[in-house]
């Protein structure tokens, strides 16, 4: 009888949880559909002004191939994005492929590289950079036609503070929705996607997540502690190796819907 009574007592709690999950799913789906409606139109139909890089791409070519500032400044926003994504270095992803030490700070290293990239900086300075980036990311999520390294670089570009600063509050929410949708589709590779979620929750100063990220269970002594709750290793923030990121992103979205 005790087991039966425990089950009976637990049923209202279970029903309430199911109801809350169903409500969130419905609201999330509605938000996703609005995002697709807003950004689903392919903005970049063609990019004839995008840079064509020589092939094969050698170390010597890397040192001598120079794009004039005037060319970069005259390019369309779509051309800038394609030029940045199509660079041979982007095929390898955002992390150091020749580094042997896990102590290298992946996010810091990537952001320093980005800050010195004239094409990326010009792209992020454009008034229409957010809708162009959103349409491109949406096409990646829906069509999944891009190579893995380019997708990872695109996601780390979206996770960058300068990029998130260019977004308004509604746009940040839309990118949060897109990244959560991406984690559903890419269950085996969500590390870079989670960096977008982290960047947006940091921008919103979402305290429950920030406190969780600072907890000792996500710290490992051989990783680099930044003193802000976000340890780094070769492939980014250590907390991005855990599904706690999605949990708090959904919680944040649920509270703000």
Order of alpha helices (4+ residues) and beta strands (2+ residues): alpha-alpha-alpha-alpha-alpha-alpha-alpha-alpha-alpha-alpha-alpha-alpha-beta-beta-alpha
